[in-house]
C-alpha cells in the first residue's frame, strides 16, 4: 500500500498539518466536523495508486493544525484562503477540491469563488446551498422555535465544548453512531427531534452504545480521541458560529453558479438530507453528477470507502 507521509506547511498566516500520498495532479481532501485528515485514510492510498497527488489537511482548528481562538478566524473567507494557500505552498496552479460535511461547504465555496484555481469540485453529504435571503441562524431560530437543534445549541461559546470535552471518547462515539447509517438500528441520538426542548443538551437521553460502527475500529477511535483530547472542540465548533458572519461577508454568493465539473456523493440514510435540500444545487451547478449509496449515513467516505474511491477515481479520470 502507498505510504502516507506528513508535514507542516504555512498558509494564510497559520501552520497547517497535511497528510499526503502519491504524485500527479493535485486532489485536495477537506474533512468536516468532528473529524481530521484521518477521515480520508482510505482515499489517500487509492488516489495515489490511481496516479494522483492526494493531500488531506487537518482543517484550521483541528488536529495538528493551528487553532486561532477568535470566532471570526473560522469564517468561510478564511477557510477558502487556507486552501488557496495550500495550492500555493505546494506550487500548484490548479487542483480538484473534495470536501465532506463542513469541508463540502468549503469545497463548493472555493469552486464558486475561484474557478480559475479548481479544475473540478466534489461535495459529500452536504449539497451546495446558495446564500439565502436571511442569515441562516435567524432562519433556524424561526424554524425550530422552542425545539432543540444542534447548530443553535452550538452557538453559545463554551457550552457545547464543555459537553464534548467532559468525556471525549464517549462524545465522539455517540456522535459517530448518531449520524451513521446504522443509527436507526442502535437508536442513535438525533440532532433535531420534535420532542426535545430547546434547552436540552446534545447527548441528553442518548443510549450508551458500546463499541464503534462496523466500518470503524477501536484504533480509529483512539486516533480521534487523542487529537481532540489535546486540541479541544472550540475551533471546530467556532465554524458553526460563523454562519451569519459568512452571510454578511459574502453577498457575492447570492445565486452564485458553479460552472466547473462537479460531483455530489451522499448516503441515502444521511439525516443531513432532511434539512439540506438538493434541488437548489441542481439549478446552480449545471455540470453536476450525482452518486448515492443506499443505507449509508453521514460518514460517506468512511462508511463506503471502496464505493467512494471508485466514484472519485471515475470522476477524476473523466475530467
Buried (B, 14 or more C-beta within 10 A) or exposed (E): EEEBEEEEBEBBEBEBBBBBBBEEBBBBBBBBBBBBBBBBBBBBBBBBBBEBBBBBBBBBBBBBBBBBEEBEBBBBBBBBBBBBBBBBBBEBEBBBBBBBBBBBBBBBBBBBBBBEBBBBBBBBBBBBBBBEEEBBBEBBBEEBEEBBBBBBBBBEEEBBBEBBBEEBBBBBBBBBBBBBBBBEEBEBBBBBEEEBEEEBBBBEEBEEBEEBBEBBEEEBBEBBBBBBEEBBBBBBBBBBBBBBBBBEBBEEBEEBEBEBBBBBBBBEBBBBBEEBEBEBBBEBBEEBBEBBBEEBBBBBBBBBBEBBBEBBBEBBEEE
